[in-house]
Amino acid sequence: MSFVQPKFLDGFRGRADRAAPLAPATWFRVGGPAEWLLRPADPEDLLALLARLPATMGPVVLGAASNLILRDGGVRGAVLRLPARGFGAVERDGDAVVAGAAALDATIAEHAAAWGLAGLEFLCGIPGSLGGAVAMNAGAYGREVSDTLDWAEVATPAGLRRLSAADLGLGYRHAELPARGVVVRARLRGAPDEPAAIAARMAAIRAAREAAQPVRARTGGSTFRNPPGPLKAWQFIERAGGRGLRQGGAQVSEKHCNFLINTGEATAADIEGLGEALRARVLAESGVALHWEIRRIGEQPA
C-alpha cells in the first residue's frame, strides 16, 4: 500500500519523520517514539505548518530535552523540534541579546560575556535552550528569565506575535503562552561590564553546579519546584529518607536528592514512578506537596 502524505505536510520545507525515536534526544535517554517528528526549516515554514496542523495533532515542542520525562508509549500527533539552522542565531542588539529559540542557554551567556553584557550569566547554569527557558521562566543562581526578558516572538496558528514579559504572565517556572504557541525568538537585556568580570562569575556558577549536581549522569535537572518557605525541595526529600532511593533502573541522586538518575537500564515509568514515590514520602513526612518541575509528556505503553 502506498503512503499518502498528510495534508498538513503540503508545502512543508523542513524534515518530517514518522515513528521517529526520541529517547536518544533526551537527557534521561528513555521513552517511546513520536508519531511525527517535524523540524521546520525556518520561522516562515513553522508558521505555515501551524496554520495547517490539525488541533488534534498538537504540537508538542521538544527543545534540548534536558528537563523532560518522555513516557514509554511515545507521543501521538506532532512533535516539533526547532533546528539550530533557522532558529539558533545569537545577535547583539545594543545592550541586549536577541537569540533564536534553539540557541543553547549557555551559548547565549557566552556570547553576552564576550560582548561585555552582564546579567545573563545565570544562563550558563541552565542546561537547555532559550525556547524552553522562556516557556517555563527558567532560573538559576538567583535570577530567572523574567528578570531580563524584553519580549518573545511566539508562532501561533494565527500568525507571529511579539509578547512582553508582562504579556506572558511569567511566574515561578511558569509562562502563559498562547494556545499552540511556539517560542521562536527572544530579546534579553544586559548591562555593560568588563568581559573578564563576567567570565569569572560564569566560571563560579559552573564550578558550583559541578560541585553540587550530578551533571555527568543521565538526569533531567531539578525534579521538583521549590515549595514556598525557607526549605528547598531537596531538604524535604532528605528528611523523608529519599536520598539514594531506587525504583527499577532509576535512582535518587546521592549528590543532590532533587535529581533523578537513569543508572543505565531505567524506563520512563521507573523514573516517573520514583518521582511519585518521593512526592508521597514527602507528603506523609512533612505535609508538603511537591510539584513537578520536570516536564512529562507522552503516553504509557498499551
C-alpha positions as CSV (number, residue, x, y, z in Angstrom):
1,M,0.0,0.0,0.0
2,S,1.4,3.4,-1.0
3,F,1.9,6.1,1.6
4,V,-0.4,9.1,1.3
5,Q,1.2,12.2,2.7
6,P,-1.0,14.0,5.2
7,K,-2.3,17.4,4.2
8,F,-0.5,19.3,7.0
9,L,2.8,18.5,5.2
10,D,1.7,20.2,1.9
11,G,4.4,22.8,1.2
12,F,6.4,21.9,4.3
13,R,10.1,22.6,3.6
14,G,11.6,21.1,6.7
15,R,12.2,17.5,7.7
16,A,9.3,15.1,8.6
17,D,9.8,11.7,10.1
18,R,7.2,9.1,11.0
19,A,7.5,6.9,14.1
20,A,10.7,8.7,15.0
21,P,12.7,7.6,18.1
22,L,13.0,10.4,20.6
23,A,14.8,8.7,23.5
24,P,18.3,9.4,22.2
25,A,17.5,13.1,22.2
26,T,16.5,13.3,25.8
27,W,18.9,13.6,28.7
28,F,17.4,10.6,30.5
29,R,17.7,8.5,27.3
30,V,14.3,6.9,27.8
31,G,10.9,7.0,26.2
32,G,8.9,6.0,23.1
33,P,8.7,7.4,19.5
34,A,6.9,10.4,18.1
35,E,4.1,9.7,15.7
36,W,5.5,12.6,13.7
37,L,8.7,14.4,14.3
38,L,8.8,17.7,12.4
39,R,11.7,20.1,12.0
40,P,10.7,23.3,10.3
41,A,13.2,25.0,8.0
42,D,12.7,28.5,9.4
43,P,10.1,30.6,11.2
44,E,8.0,31.1,8.0
45,D,7.9,27.3,7.5
46,L,6.9,26.9,11.1
47,L,4.0,29.5,10.8
48,A,2.7,27.8,7.7
49,L,2.8,24.4,9.4
50,L,1.0,25.6,12.5
51,A,-1.7,27.1,10.3
52,R,-2.3,23.7,8.6
53,L,-1.7,21.3,11.5
54,P,-5.0,20.0,13.0
55,A,-5.6,20.9,16.6
56,T,-5.8,17.2,17.4
57,M,-2.1,16.8,16.4
58,G,-0.7,19.2,19.0
59,P,2.1,20.1,18.6
60,V,4.3,19.1,21.5
61,V,7.5,21.2,21.4
62,L,10.8,19.5,22.2
63,G,13.8,21.7,22.9
64,A,17.1,20.4,24.4
65,A,15.0,17.8,26.3
66,S,17.1,18.4,29.4
67,N,14.2,18.8,31.8
68,L,11.9,16.1,30.5
69,I,10.5,12.7,31.0
70,L,9.3,11.2,27.8
71,R,6.9,8.3,28.6
72,D,7.5,4.8,27.2
73,G,4.4,4.9,25.0
74,G,5.7,7.8,23.0
75,V,3.8,10.9,21.7
76,R,0.8,10.8,19.5
77,G,0.5,13.6,17.0
78,A,3.2,16.0,16.1
79,V,6.4,16.7,18.0
80,L,8.2,19.9,16.9
81,R,11.9,20.3,17.1
82,L,13.4,23.7,16.0
83,P,16.8,23.1,14.4
84,A,19.8,25.4,15.2
85,R,19.9,26.3,11.5
86,G,17.0,28.6,11.1
87,F,16.3,29.1,14.9
88,G,19.7,29.3,16.6
89,A,21.1,32.7,15.7
90,V,22.5,34.8,18.6
91,E,23.0,38.5,17.9
92,R,23.8,41.7,19.8
93,D,21.1,44.4,19.9
94,G,22.6,47.4,21.8
95,D,22.8,46.4,25.4
96,A,20.7,43.2,24.8
97,V,20.9,39.8,23.1
98,V,18.4,38.6,20.5
99,A,18.5,34.9,20.1
100,G,16.6,32.1,18.4
101,A,14.7,29.5,20.4
102,A,17.1,26.8,19.5
103,A,20.1,28.6,20.9
104,L,21.5,26.9,24.0
105,D,21.3,29.0,27.2
106,A,25.0,28.5,27.8
107,T,25.8,29.7,24.3
108,I,23.8,32.9,24.9
109,A,25.6,33.5,28.1
110,E,29.0,33.0,26.4
111,H,28.1,35.5,23.7
112,A,26.9,38.1,26.2
113,A,30.1,37.7,28.2
114,A,32.2,38.2,25.0
115,W,30.2,41.4,24.2
116,G,30.7,42.7,27.8
117,L,27.0,42.4,28.7
118,A,26.3,41.3,32.3
119,G,23.1,39.9,33.8
120,L,22.8,36.8,31.7
121,E,25.5,34.8,33.5
122,F,22.8,32.6,35.2
123,L,22.0,31.1,31.8
124,C,25.3,29.1,31.8
125,G,23.9,27.1,34.7
126,I,20.7,26.1,32.8
127,P,21.2,23.1,30.5
128,G,18.6,23.9,27.9
129,S,17.6,26.1,25.0
130,L,16.1,29.5,25.0
131,G,12.6,28.5,23.8
132,G,12.2,26.2,26.8
133,A,13.8,28.7,29.2
134,V,11.1,31.3,28.1
135,A,8.3,28.7,28.2
136,M,9.0,27.8,31.8
137,N,10.6,31.1,33.0
138,A,13.8,29.1,33.8
139,G,16.1,30.3,36.5
140,A,19.2,29.5,38.5
141,Y,21.6,31.1,40.9
142,G,19.2,33.9,42.0
143,R,18.0,35.1,38.6
144,E,15.3,33.9,36.1
145,V,14.3,34.7,32.6
146,S,11.6,37.2,33.8
147,D,14.4,39.4,35.2
148,T,15.9,40.0,31.8
149,L,13.2,39.3,29.1
150,D,12.1,42.3,26.9
151,W,10.0,40.3,24.5
152,A,9.5,36.9,23.0
153,E,8.2,36.2,19.5
154,V,5.7,33.3,19.5
155,A,4.5,31.5,16.4
156,T,0.8,30.6,16.6
157,P,-1.7,29.1,14.1
158,A,-3.0,32.7,13.5
159,G,0.5,34.2,13.0
160,L,3.5,35.6,14.8
161,R,3.0,37.5,18.0
162,R,5.6,39.6,19.9
163,L,4.8,39.4,23.6
164,S,6.4,41.2,26.6
165,A,7.3,39.5,29.9
166,A,4.0,41.0,31.3
167,D,2.0,39.6,28.4
168,L,3.5,36.2,29.2
169,G,2.5,36.3,32.8
170,L,5.8,35.0,33.9
171,G,5.9,33.4,37.4
172,Y,7.9,30.8,39.2
173,R,8.7,28.2,36.5
174,H,5.6,29.3,34.5
175,A,4.7,31.3,31.4
176,E,1.3,31.7,29.8
177,L,1.9,31.1,26.1
178,P,-0.8,31.4,23.5
179,A,-2.7,28.3,22.7
180,R,-0.5,26.0,20.5
181,G,2.2,28.8,20.6
182,V,5.8,28.1,19.9
183,V,8.6,30.4,21.1
184,V,10.7,31.4,18.1
185,R,13.0,34.2,19.3
186,A,13.5,36.5,22.3
187,R,15.3,39.6,23.4
188,L,17.2,39.5,26.7
189,R,18.5,42.7,28.4
190,G,22.1,43.0,29.6
191,A,24.2,45.7,31.2
192,P,27.7,46.8,30.3
193,D,30.5,45.3,32.3
194,E,34.1,44.0,31.8
195,P,34.2,40.7,29.9
196,A,36.7,39.3,32.3
197,A,34.5,40.0,35.3
198,I,31.5,38.4,33.6
199,A,33.6,35.4,32.7
200,A,34.7,35.0,36.3
201,R,31.1,34.9,37.5
202,M,30.2,32.3,34.9
203,A,33.2,30.2,36.0
204,A,32.0,30.4,39.6
205,I,28.5,29.3,38.5
206,R,29.9,26.4,36.5
207,A,32.1,25.3,39.4
208,A,29.2,25.5,41.9
209,R,27.0,23.4,39.6
210,E,29.7,20.8,39.1
211,A,30.2,20.5,42.8
212,A,26.6,20.3,43.8
213,Q,24.8,18.5,40.9
214,P,25.2,15.1,39.1
215,V,25.9,16.9,35.8
216,R,27.7,13.9,34.3
217,A,24.8,11.5,34.9
218,R,21.7,10.7,32.8
219,T,19.4,13.1,34.6
220,G,16.7,15.6,34.0
221,G,17.7,18.5,36.1
222,S,15.8,19.7,39.1
223,T,12.8,17.3,39.6
224,F,10.5,19.3,41.8
225,R,9.9,23.0,42.2
226,N,10.9,24.5,45.5
227,P,7.8,25.0,47.7
228,P,7.1,28.3,49.4
229,G,9.1,28.9,52.5
230,P,12.8,28.7,53.6
231,L,13.3,25.0,52.8
232,K,14.2,23.7,49.4
233,A,12.6,20.6,47.7
234,W,15.8,18.6,48.3
235,Q,15.6,19.2,52.0
236,F,12.1,17.8,52.2
237,I,13.3,14.8,50.2
238,E,16.3,14.3,52.5
239,R,14.1,14.5,55.6
240,A,11.8,11.8,54.1
241,G,14.7,9.4,53.6
242,G,14.7,9.8,49.8
243,R,18.4,10.2,49.1
244,G,19.7,7.2,47.1
245,L,16.2,5.6,46.8
246,R,15.8,3.3,43.8
247,Q,13.0,2.0,41.6
248,G,14.0,-0.3,38.8
249,G,16.8,1.4,37.0
250,A,16.1,4.8,38.4
251,Q,17.7,6.3,41.5
252,V,17.6,9.5,43.5
253,S,21.0,11.1,43.2
254,E,23.3,10.7,46.2
255,K,24.9,14.0,45.3
256,H,21.7,16.1,45.1
257,C,18.4,14.4,46.1
258,N,16.2,16.7,43.9
259,F,17.8,15.0,40.9
260,L,16.7,11.6,39.5
261,I,19.2,9.4,37.6
262,N,18.9,6.7,34.9
263,T,21.5,4.3,36.2
264,G,21.6,2.6,32.8
265,E,18.5,0.4,32.5
266,A,15.7,2.6,33.6
267,T,12.4,3.0,31.8
268,A,10.5,6.3,31.8
269,A,8.0,4.5,34.1
270,D,10.8,3.8,36.6
271,I,11.8,7.4,36.7
272,E,8.3,8.9,36.9
273,G,7.3,6.3,39.4
274,L,10.3,7.1,41.6
275,G,9.4,10.7,41.5
276,E,5.8,10.0,42.6
277,A,7.1,7.8,45.4
278,L,9.2,10.8,46.6
279,R,6.2,13.0,46.5
280,A,4.2,10.5,48.6
281,R,7.0,10.2,51.1
282,V,7.4,14.0,51.5
283,L,3.7,14.5,51.9
284,A,3.4,11.8,54.5
285,E,6.5,13.1,56.4
286,S,6.0,16.8,56.3
287,G,2.6,17.5,54.8
288,V,4.2,19.4,51.8
289,A,3.0,18.6,48.3
290,L,5.9,18.8,45.9
291,H,5.1,19.8,42.4
292,W,7.0,18.5,39.3
293,E,9.4,20.9,37.6
294,I,10.4,18.2,35.1
295,R,8.0,18.2,32.2
296,R,6.3,14.9,31.5
297,I,4.9,14.2,28.0
298,G,3.6,11.2,26.1
299,E,1.6,8.1,26.9
300,Q,2.1,5.0,29.0
301,P,2.6,1.9,26.8
302,A,-0.5,-0.1,25.9
